[in-house]
């Protein structure tokens, strides 16, 4: 009975850590992304939006998902397989012993093989990768829209039946963020209060 309780408590701990991790990841990445466009995103978001944001972004962008999964997998094998094997090969070399404190590094690799600190380390690296990708995406879009014409990809139908063609930047449960062609500032429109429909425009064939 005691073992079962410990296992349940462990699962609850992992669930809670994962929950907080996704919220922090969502808040930081979205705040940086929208901050690049001059939007104080924290004024427009909720905890649920922050929780869903990373999952939604990865689900809707398979190229980004494959890249991050690939990088995460490579890092896992590097830290758990390739790096320890390389160290075992090098540690017996005389020139390596002169450069490094073998006893000190033996203890570090022993901890790495136990994999106790592996998950937190990988989570931290994934956090940096995700935030960096989101920052790069924001900077790239800003530069693109500053240098070229904003081409609408959505039509917003307001409750008074007025229609507006816009360029979507993002969306959460409460707000739709977009550029109006000819303007340089992002507009945030409440979805429930203002919008009747959000229609995706077909791409024009060249």
C-alpha positions, -999 to +999 in steps of 0.1 A: +000+000+000+028+024+008+045+017-026+013+025-044+008+058-026+043+068-035+038+060-071+006+080-072+022+109-055+051+107-081+026+108-110+008+138-094+041+156-090+051+150-127+016+162-138+019+193-117+054+201-130+043+195-166+013+218-160+035+246-147+061+240-174+036+245-202+021+276-186+055+292-182+066+282-217+034+296-232+035+329-213+072+336-220+071+325-257+039+344-264+049+375-245+082+377-264+065+370-298+038+396-295+062+420-277+082+421-309+051+437-325+046+461-296+017+442-280+015+437-242+002+401-245-002+395-208-032+419-210-049+397-235-042+362-222-054+337-196-038+307-179-057+284-201-044+302-232-009+300-220-013+262-212-027+254-247-005+278-267+027+256-271+006+225-279-015+244-304+016+259-321+033+225-325+000+209-336-005+235-363+031+238-375+044+203-384+077+216-397+085+233-364+073+202-345+095+179-365+125+202-360+120+204-323+113+167-319+144+159-340+166+183-319+152+169-287+159+133-298+194+141-309+201+158-275+187+129-256+210+104-274+239+128-272+237+131-234+228+095-227+248+075-252+272+094-274+289+117-249+294+091-222+309+067-247+332+094-261+343+103-225+351+066-217+372+065-248+391+097-241+395+094-203+423+068-207+443+090-230+474+106-213+468+140-230+432+141-218+442+133-182+466+163-183+439+186-195+410+176-172+405+164-137+394+128-143+380+122-108+358+153-111+345+144-145+340+107-135+315+119-108+297+141-133+293+113-159+283+089-131+254+113-123+246+116-159+243+078-163+219+077-134+197+100-154+185+118-123+191+153-137+186+144-173+149+153-175+152+188-160+182+195-182+163+184-214+133+204-203+154+235-199+171+230-233+137+225-250+125+257-233+154+276-248+148+260-282+111+267-282+115+304-271+143+309-295+122+296-324+093+317-314+115+348-311+130+341-346+095+336-361+084+370-346+114+389-359+111+373-393+074+382-396+080+417-384+108+422-410+087+407-437+057+429-430+079+460-428+097+453-461+067+442-482+030+446-486+007+429-461-013+403-480-047+394-462-053+357-454-085+360-434-118+379-437-134+390-405-172+394-405-183+417-376-217+415-359-229+445-378-221+425-410-191+447-419-163+427-435-126+433-433-097+415-450-067+411-426-035+393-421-037+370-391-008+371-366-023+350-338-054+340-319-063+329-284-096+321-267-107+357-265-088+378-290-079+377-327-046+395-336-041+409-371-026+435-394-049+457-415-032+462-449-016+496-450-012+498-412+019+490-392+003+483-358-013+451-347-050+452-339-065+429-312-103+423-316-124+405-289-139+375-307-171+370-286-181+406-285-173+418-320-169+389-345-196+369-362-173+349-385-137+343-392-131+331-428-099+319-442-091+333-477-080+310-505-045+316-517-044+333-550-027+313-578+003+330-593 
